Amino acid sequence: MRSLKVFTLLITLMLAASACEVEGERDFQHAQLTSNRAVIYVYRPYRMLGAPLEPQVTCGHTTIGIGAGGYHPFTEEPGAISCYASSDPGSKIQVEARPATEYYVREDVAAGITEGHVTLTSVSRTKGESEIDGLKMQ
């Protein structure tokens, strides 16, 4: 009887965790680069802890909640672009964006009661492309 309860609990937890993943129709695709814009991809690899949370992330002039397993391309004019989580002012990073260039920022969310703790990390293009592959656009 005890093993049936444990099994049922595990199945319930797995289903709940999978329901927190971003659902979308498209896997990662590069945005169209232009000579007067830069693209900053903010992505969030799927991790079970903190998965149900979707903190709002701002890059430049756009704000969006990015779920676990999702990404968003922020298209901005070149220059110093600030990216930060609305719920966590300490998460702020600066990207010195050049025209017709792609940048990658990984979002990690530690579990919390309401919002969690957000860490934004600028990563290399090689690492960003390998980690963002298969994520869904939000």
trRosetta pair geometry for C-beta under 8 A, 3 or more apart (Angstrom, degrees):
i j d omega theta_ij theta_ji phi_ij phi_ji
1 4 5.8 -54 -154 32 33 113
1 5 6.8 32 150 -17 64 103
2 5 5.7 -55 -154 34 35 112
2 6 6.4 33 151 -17 68 105
3 6 5.6 -50 -145 38 36 113
3 7 6.1 40 153 -22 66 106
4 7 5.6 -52 -144 37 30 114
4 8 6.3 32 155 -19 64 106
5 8 5.8 -54 -146 37 29 111
5 9 6.3 31 154 -20 63 107
6 9 5.7 -55 -149 37 30 113
6 10 6.4 30 153 -19 64 106
7 10 5.8 -55 -149 36 29 111
7 11 6.4 28 155 -17 64 106
8 11 5.9 -54 -147 37 30 110
8 12 6.3 32 154 -20 64 108
9 12 5.7 -56 -148 37 30 113
9 13 6.4 29 155 -18 65 107
10 13 5.8 -55 -147 37 30 110
10 14 6.3 30 156 -18 65 106
11 14 5.8 -55 -147 37 30 111
11 15 6.3 28 156 -16 65 107
12 15 5.9 -57 -148 38 29 109
12 16 6.3 28 155 -18 64 108
13 16 5.7 -55 -145 38 30 111
13 17 6.2 29 157 -19 65 107
14 17 5.8 -55 -145 37 29 109
14 18 6.3 25 158 -16 64 108
15 18 5.9 -56 -144 38 30 107
15 19 6.4 33 155 -24 63 107
16 19 5.8 -56 -152 31 30 114
16 20 7.1 32 151 -25 61 104
17 20 5.9 -56 -161 24 36 114
17 21 7.9 48 146 -33 61 92
17 48 5.1 -20 -142 -132 132 95
17 51 5.9 75 -150 58 73 161
18 21 5.9 -34 -165 3 47 116
20 51 3.8 95 114 138 144 107
20 52 4.7 -90 -119 -80 129 59
20 67 7.1 -163 166 -172 68 111
20 68 5.7 35 130 39 98 126
21 46 5.7 0 -115 -116 100 131
21 51 7.1 -34 -66 -167 58 120
21 67 7.2 120 -174 137 25 116
21 68 5.8 -77 -110 94 53 96
21 69 4.4 21 -157 21 87 151
22 66 7.8 -34 -75 -176 140 61
22 67 4.2 147 -74 81 92 114
22 68 6.6 -169 -21 76 85 45
22 69 4.5 -157 25 86 93 91
22 70 3.5 112 -56 -60 165 105
22 135 7.3 45 58 -172 135 80
22 136 4.5 -162 113 64 114 119
22 138 6.1 -89 -146 -70 136 103
23 136 6.8 -79 167 130 10 173
24 70 7.0 109 -17 -115 133 97
24 136 3.2 149 38 -179 121 120
24 137 5.6 174 176 53 160 58
24 138 6.9 -115 -71 -77 137 51
25 136 7.8 105 31 -146 27 108
26 29 6.0 -52 170 -5 124 116
26 136 6.6 121 73 -145 55 68
26 137 5.3 -4 77 18 111 112
27 133 7.4 20 170 -175 115 52
27 134 5.4 -38 -146 -123 116 31
27 135 7.1 104 -155 58 65 32
27 136 6.8 -59 -104 -89 40 57
28 43 8.0 -6 -98 -104 123 139
28 71 6.4 32 -102 39 97 146
28 132 4.9 108 -102 138 154 94
28 133 5.7 -104 37 -112 137 33
28 134 6.7 -13 1 13 104 23
28 135 5.5 53 -55 53 103 78
28 137 7.3 129 -104 -54 45 87
29 137 7.3 -43 32 -42 88 133
30 33 7.7 -32 159 -30 112 93
30 39 7.9 115 -169 91 74 161
30 102 7.1 -66 -142 -87 103 150
31 39 4.7 171 60 -122 128 151
31 41 8.0 180 -2 -74 111 96
31 73 4.3 145 -40 174 135 163
31 75 6.3 -140 150 -74 156 110
31 102 7.9 150 46 -104 93 107
33 37 7.2 -163 -158 80 53 90
33 39 6.5 -102 -96 -5 77 119
33 100 4.7 82 163 -145 117 66
33 101 7.5 95 -140 -25 129 16
33 102 7.0 -88 -84 -51 119 90
34 37 4.6 49 57 29 103 103
34 99 7.5 -70 102 -170 62 95
34 100 6.5 -119 93 -84 25 79
35 99 5.6 33 174 158 43 130
35 100 5.4 -7 -107 -49 41 119
36 77 7.0 -25 157 -127 82 77
36 78 7.5 -107 -169 -8 48 101
36 99 5.6 -34 -112 -131 21 126
37 75 5.2 11 176 -177 134 95
37 76 6.7 140 -157 71 82 26
37 77 6.5 -63 -109 -93 63 39
37 78 7.6 -161 -131 -38 19 73
37 99 6.6 67 36 -138 20 75
37 100 7.5 80 66 -62 55 46
38 75 7.5 166 81 -151 39 51
38 76 5.7 -27 62 68 87 80
38 77 7.6 37 17 143 88 12
38 78 5.5 101 -23 -90 115 66
38 81 7.5 -140 77 -21 129 144
38 95 8.0 -168 124 129 143 121
38 97 3.6 -168 57 -179 164 116
38 98 6.1 111 -88 67 126 34
38 99 6.2 -111 -57 -107 81 26
38 100 7.3 -51 -93 15 61 18
38 101 5.2 -15 -127 61 98 79
38 102 7.5 172 -172 -87 74 26
38 103 6.7 30 163 -3 115 108
39 73 5.2 -19 -165 -167 110 106
39 74 7.0 144 -159 73 54 48
39 75 5.4 -22 -101 -98 76 70
39 76 7.9 146 -97 21 28 71
39 101 7.7 -160 34 96 69 40
39 102 5.0 -19 72 -112 100 73
39 103 7.2 179 94 27 51 69
40 59 5.2 -144 86 176 136 148
40 60 7.6 152 28 -16 133 112
40 73 7.4 141 71 -160 41 53
40 74 4.5 -21 63 62 95 104
40 76 6.5 5 3 13 110 118
40 81 6.3 -151 -34 105 150 152
40 83 6.7 -147 148 -67 150 135
40 95 5.7 135 -105 65 133 169
40 97 6.7 -81 -55 -92 107 126
40 102 7.8 155 -90 -163 30 53
40 103 4.6 -19 -112 70 74 107
40 104 7.7 178 -161 -78 59 18
40 105 6.1 20 176 -2 102 115
41 71 5.6 5 -176 -179 96 124
41 72 7.5 165 -150 81 55 36
41 73 5.4 -27 -96 -100 74 69
41 74 7.7 -175 -80 19 24 74
41 102 6.7 15 -9 -172 106 101
41 103 7.0 -177 23 88 68 50
41 104 5.2 -16 66 -110 101 66
41 105 7.0 175 88 28 50 70
41 128 6.5 124 74 173 120 127
41 132 6.1 7 143 -107 141 160
42 57 5.6 -161 144 128 159 151
42 59 6.0 -170 -34 -37 131 139
42 66 6.2 -140 115 -41 104 160
42 71 6.6 166 87 -155 45 70
42 72 5.6 -9 59 57 93 85
42 74 6.4 40 -6 -12 105 114
42 83 6.5 175 -84 -158 128 139
42 105 4.7 -24 -105 75 73 106
42 106 8.0 163 -157 -93 57 11
42 107 5.8 50 175 -32 96 115
42 120 7.4 -38 -136 -133 110 112
43 66 7.3 -153 -135 179 26 146
43 70 7.2 -155 -145 110 65 40
43 71 3.6 -20 -102 -101 88 104
43 72 7.8 175 -80 19 54 51
43 104 7.0 -24 15 -160 111 90
43 105 7.5 146 20 79 64 54
43 106 6.2 -34 72 -112 81 57
43 107 6.8 -169 90 18 29 89
43 128 7.3 132 25 -159 129 85
43 131 6.7 152 97 114 137 100
43 132 4.6 -142 -68 -106 171 97
43 135 5.5 116 -154 71 118 171
44 66 4.9 144 -5 127 127 114
44 67 6.9 -165 73 104 137 25
44 68 5.8 -99 125 -113 114 38
44 69 7.0 -35 94 5 84 22
44 70 5.8 12 48 58 100 68
44 71 7.1 -179 16 -80 63 57
44 106 7.4 119 -98 -167 41 61
44 107 4.3 -41 -86 72 92 105
44 108 7.5 162 -137 -81 80 30
44 109 6.9 17 -150 -8 127 107
44 135 7.7 138 59 -146 52 141
45 68 7.6 -11 115 -160 33 73
45 69 7.2 25 -169 -87 30 46
45 106 7.0 -4 -8 -151 99 108
45 108 7.9 -6 43 -95 94 75
45 131 5.8 -72 -68 -178 119 104
45 135 7.3 -99 -100 -82 50 125
46 51 6.8 32 -160 -115 76 109
46 68 4.6 83 -122 160 64 98
46 69 3.9 20 -66 -65 105 92
47 50 6.4 24 89 54 105 99
47 51 6.5 -154 86 -67 51 86
47 68 6.4 -126 38 -138 55 122
47 108 7.5 33 9 -144 148 80
47 109 7.6 179 58 57 117 78
48 51 5.5 -46 -153 -26 29 128
49 110 6.9 -10 131 -150 117 48
49 111 4.5 -87 -180 -35 91 112
50 53 5.1 -52 -171 31 73 119
50 68 7.3 140 105 -73 77 121
50 109 3.9 -178 158 111 140 96
50 110 5.8 -174 -60 164 140 8
50 111 4.4 -133 -62 -71 75 58
50 112 7.3 41 -108 5 97 71
50 116 4.9 89 -129 -130 110 158
51 67 8.0 43 -175 -177 64 83
51 68 4.2 -45 -137 -8 74 160
53 109 5.4 -158 82 162 122 146
53 111 7.5 166 -9 -122 132 50
53 112 7.1 58 -81 44 157 88
53 115 6.4 108 -154 -164 128 32
53 116 4.6 145 84 0 178 130
54 65 3.8 60 148 170 106 118
54 66 6.7 -180 -154 66 83 26
54 67 4.9 -32 -101 -83 110 71
55 65 6.6 174 91 -131 18 83
55 66 7.9 -21 67 44 63 73
55 85 4.8 17 138 -159 132 119
55 86 6.8 -169 177 45 88 81
55 87 4.9 -101 -140 24 115 124
55 88 7.0 3 -169 3 155 105
55 107 8.0 -158 64 -179 108 131
55 109 6.3 169 6 -110 116 124
55 115 5.4 75 -95 -168 106 92
55 116 6.6 -117 -43 60 122 97
55 118 5.1 -112 72 -65 161 135
56 63 5.3 20 178 177 110 108
56 64 7.0 173 -146 96 70 13
56 65 5.2 -51 -87 -75 58 76
56 85 6.8 125 79 -160 53 64
56 86 4.1 8 77 11 110 127
56 87 7.0 118 39 -19 81 89
57 63 6.9 173 85 -149 35 63
57 64 6.4 -25 58 67 81 63
57 65 7.3 123 9 -110 77 29
57 66 5.7 -13 16 3 129 110
57 72 7.6 163 73 45 120 131
57 83 6.8 11 177 -174 100 91
57 84 7.3 -178 -150 95 65 27
57 85 5.4 -39 -97 -97 71 65
57 86 7.5 -128 -79 -11 23 80
57 107 6.2 -81 -80 -96 149 146
57 118 7.6 -168 -87 -173 95 152
57 120 7.4 127 -137 -85 119 126
58 62 6.9 169 -145 89 63 40
58 63 4.3 -26 -90 -94 85 87
58 82 7.6 13 109 107 99 88
58 83 6.8 -176 94 -143 53 48
58 84 5.8 -9 57 59 93 73
58 85 7.9 156 16 -104 74 17
58 86 6.4 88 -16 -60 107 85
59 62 6.2 -13 62 63 73 88
59 74 3.8 -68 87 -89 130 178
59 76 6.9 -116 136 -41 93 136
59 81 6.1 33 -179 160 82 117
59 82 7.5 -165 -138 97 46 43
59 83 4.2 -1 -101 -104 85 94
59 95 7.8 11 -153 20 108 131
59 105 7.4 168 -94 35 134 152
60 74 5.8 157 23 167 115 123
60 76 4.0 -161 -77 -104 158 132
60 77 7.8 138 -141 30 135 69
60 81 4.9 -35 -68 -145 88 107
60 82 7.4 143 -69 51 35 60
60 83 7.8 -7 -15 -77 60 73
61 76 7.3 145 15 -114 86 99
62 74 5.5 -171 57 -130 125 97
63 86 6.8 50 -149 -51 129 122
64 72 5.1 146 77 -107 145 172
64 138 6.3 154 156 110 130 116
65 138 7.5 -105 88 157 58 153
66 70 5.0 -160 -168 91 79 110
66 71 6.8 26 -148 -114 127 21
66 72 5.6 -122 -89 -6 112 110
66 107 6.0 110 77 47 135 156
66 138 5.7 -177 -119 29 65 150
67 70 4.7 71 60 3 73 133
67 138 6.5 139 19 -84 88 140
68 109 7.5 -104 -77 41 91 125
69 135 5.7 -175 178 -134 52 81
69 136 6.2 32 133 20 90 97
70 135 5.9 144 -126 175 14 105
70 136 5.3 -45 -108 74 72 79
70 137 7.0 82 -161 -151 84 10
70 138 4.4 46 177 -36 136 113
71 132 5.5 44 -71 -146 155 107
71 135 4.8 87 -16 112 107 133
71 136 7.4 161 22 78 76 32
71 137 6.0 -47 72 -103 80 54
71 138 7.0 171 70 9 28 88
72 137 6.8 103 -99 -158 49 71
72 138 5.1 -54 -71 61 98 93
73 137 7.4 -25 -4 -132 92 113
74 81 7.7 151 118 175 130 145
74 83 7.6 173 32 -100 163 111
76 79 7.9 -103 139 48 110 84
76 81 5.2 93 105 -103 163 137
76 97 6.0 87 85 67 111 172
77 97 7.8 124 108 92 36 130
78 97 5.1 -147 -134 107 53 87
78 98 5.5 24 -132 -140 120 24
78 99 4.7 -61 -52 -52 130 72
79 96 7.6 -72 165 -150 25 57
79 97 6.2 -4 46 56 36 92
80 94 5.6 -20 -164 -165 95 112
80 95 7.5 147 -156 75 46 43
80 96 5.8 -22 -96 -103 65 66
80 97 7.7 168 -92 16 13 80
81 94 7.1 139 71 -160 45 57
81 95 4.6 -22 62 62 100 95
81 96 7.9 179 19 -85 76 17
81 97 5.0 36 -6 -14 121 124
82 92 6.0 -17 -166 -158 102 103
82 93 7.5 154 -152 80 55 38
82 94 5.9 -31 -96 -100 63 68
83 92 7.2 153 81 -147 45 53
83 93 5.4 -16 61 61 94 86
83 94 7.9 170 19 -92 75 21
83 95 6.4 40 -9 -9 114 111
83 105 5.6 -19 104 -155 167 174
83 120 5.7 -160 114 172 109 161
84 88 7.5 -149 179 85 85 70
84 89 6.7 16 -180 -136 136 41
84 91 5.2 131 -150 86 70 88
84 92 3.9 -16 -89 -92 119 73
84 93 7.3 163 -74 16 69 57
84 120 7.0 -124 -108 6 37 147
85 88 4.3 23 79 44 118 95
85 91 4.4 29 19 57 100 154
85 107 7.5 116 -70 -141 113 114
85 118 3.6 65 -18 76 165 157
85 120 6.9 177 -27 -36 94 111
87 115 3.8 -152 -179 -176 159 153
87 116 7.7 73 104 58 144 58
87 118 6.6 107 70 -3 97 123
88 91 4.3 66 105 -17 108 116
88 115 7.2 -178 -41 131 94 128
88 117 6.1 108 -108 -150 145 52
88 118 4.3 177 35 41 144 96
89 92 6.5 -11 180 -25 54 110
91 118 4.6 -10 -87 99 155 96
91 119 6.1 -148 -124 -111 95 26
91 120 5.0 90 171 2 96 98
92 120 7.6 12 -121 45 8 129
93 105 6.8 173 68 -132 139 124
93 120 5.0 -132 2 102 121 114
93 121 7.4 143 -61 -105 158 20
93 122 5.8 -173 160 -34 148 101
95 103 5.2 105 -159 150 139 168
95 105 7.1 -92 -62 -60 131 121
95 122 6.4 157 -92 -105 92 129
97 101 6.7 179 -165 71 68 110
97 103 6.4 -98 -104 -14 87 138
98 101 4.4 51 73 6 89 142
102 125 6.4 92 90 -119 102 109
103 122 7.0 -38 -180 -144 108 100
103 125 7.9 -84 -118 -81 32 82
103 128 7.9 157 163 -61 36 173
104 122 7.3 116 84 -160 58 56
104 123 5.0 -53 101 67 109 89
104 124 7.3 1 50 92 121 21
104 125 6.2 142 -3 -107 120 42
104 127 7.2 -172 91 84 146 78
104 128 2.5 -25 -175 -120 176 154
104 129 7.3 -115 -69 -37 151 55
104 131 7.8 123 173 55 138 111
104 132 6.8 -126 -136 -31 121 131
105 120 5.4 3 176 -173 113 101
105 121 6.8 155 -159 75 63 37
105 122 5.6 -34 -102 -96 78 56
105 123 7.2 153 -108 13 24 80
105 128 7.9 21 -8 -114 24 126
106 120 7.3 157 79 -154 47 49
106 121 4.9 -17 58 61 96 95
106 123 5.4 47 -14 -17 109 128
106 128 7.2 -146 -52 -108 90 80
106 131 6.5 -13 -97 113 119 156
107 118 6.4 -25 -163 -161 94 100
107 119 7.5 148 -157 78 45 50
107 120 5.7 -18 -100 -100 69 74
108 118 7.3 146 78 -156 51 49
108 119 4.6 -13 60 60 101 100
108 120 8.0 -173 23 -76 71 29
108 121 7.1 25 -2 0 108 112
109 116 4.7 58 180 117 94 144
109 117 7.2 150 -157 74 51 45
109 118 5.6 -17 -102 -100 74 71
109 119 8.0 -167 -74 23 31 70
110 116 5.5 174 78 -174 51 97
110 117 4.3 -4 50 54 111 98
110 118 7.9 -145 20 -66 74 28
110 119 7.5 55 -18 -8 99 104
111 116 5.6 -79 -149 -113 14 110
112 115 5.6 -17 81 73 137 51
112 116 3.5 -179 14 -91 104 41
112 117 5.9 125 -55 -19 127 67
115 118 7.7 -60 150 -27 99 103
123 127 4.5 -102 166 90 118 121
123 128 4.8 150 89 -61 108 87
123 131 7.3 21 98 23 164 140
124 127 4.7 87 57 14 87 101
124 128 6.5 -153 90 -7 41 91
125 128 5.6 -58 -140 41 27 113
125 129 6.1 27 162 -19 65 108
126 129 6.2 -57 -147 35 23 107
126 130 6.6 16 157 -13 60 109
127 130 5.9 -61 -150 39 30 108
127 131 6.1 17 158 -11 68 113
128 131 6.0 -65 -142 43 27 103
128 132 5.8 15 165 -13 68 117
129 132 6.2 -59 -131 41 24 104
129 133 6.6 46 161 -45 59 97
130 133 6.1 -38 -156 3 27 118
132 135 5.2 -76 -165 23 58 124
